[in-house]
Amino acid sequence: MSGTLYVVATPIGNLDDITFRAVRILREADIIACEDTRQTRKLLDHFEISCPLVSYHDHNERERAAQLLAELENGRSVAVVSDAGTPLIADPGYRIVKEARERGIPVSPIPGPSALPAALSASGLPTDAFVFGGFLAAKSGQRRKELEKWKDAAATLVFYETPHRICETLRDIAEILGERTVVIAREITKLHEEFLRGTPLELEAELSKRPAVKGEFVVMIDRRSAPGEFALGIEDAVAELTSRGVAKMDAVKQVARERGLSKHDVYQRLEGRLR
C-alpha cells in the first residue's frame, strides 16, 4: 500500500500561524521535502520536530520527484513544504502532485497560510472575483504583454513581485492599465507589515523615495471601471496626470486606453470638439 503525499502550508512570517494539524503531520511524516533545508530546519526546531529533510526546488524537481514517488510507492509518507506559505502557489510542487495523482497515490492538502488570500482579504479591493497571475515576467516587454492580456478582466488582478522590480512593474501597470487603484502589500504577518494604496505612479513615487525596498510584494489591481464610473472627466483626468509630471501625449494615451477610446477622441474632447 502506498503512502500519502501531504501538501503542507507553513507560516509566511508569524510562526503562530501554523495549524495544529500541520505540526502533527510534519511530526508524523517519514520525509519532508522542502525548498531550502536550512529555512525549514528553523521552523522544525521551533516546534521541536525531528524528521529527515530533502531538498525539493525548481532546479532538482524532476530528479527529486522520481525519488520521492518511489518512497511513496514503498509505503512511506512525504510532506511537501515551501519556504513560506502554501506549496505550488508560485512555488515548487506541481510535478510530484501531478505524478502522484496519475499513479493513484493519495494526496492530502494541509491548508494554512498563503500570501495571496491574506493580502487580498485586507486590501479593500473587490474580492468576489480575482485573477492570480503569479510572478510577472522579469523583462518589461513580456510583462507588458501579460498585463495587456488581463486589462479587460472583470476581476481584481493579483500578482507577486520582487523588491528590485516593483518600481518598474508599477510604471508598466500605469502605462498598460491606466490610473486604476492599486494596493501593494509586503512583509505580511511580520513586524513591518505594510499595505500601500494609490495609483501605480503614486506608489512608484513613494517606493522610489526609500533608501531600500525589501520584501516580496503582493500587487493587487482594481478591475477596469465600467463606462460612466470614472471619477474624473476626460479633461480633468488628463490635467491631473500632467500636473504630476506626465507628458501630455503620455497622459492622453493613458486616459484613452483606460476608457476604451482612441487618442483622436481624447484630443477632440480636449479641444472642445466633443461635448
Secondary structure, DSSP 8 states (H G I E B T S, - for coil): ----EEEE-B-SS-GGGS-HHHHHHHHH-SEEEES-HHHHHHHHHHTT----EEE--TTTHHHHHHHHHHHHHTT--EEE--SSB-TTSSSS-HHHHHHHHHTT--EEEE----HHHHHHHTT-S--SSEEEEEE--SSHHHHHHHHHHHTT-SSEEEEEE-TTTHHHHHHHHHHHH-S--EEEEESTTSTT-EEEEE-HHHHHHHHHTSS---S-EEEEE-----TT--SS-HHHHHHHHHHTT--HHHHHHHHHHHHT--HHHHHHHHTT---
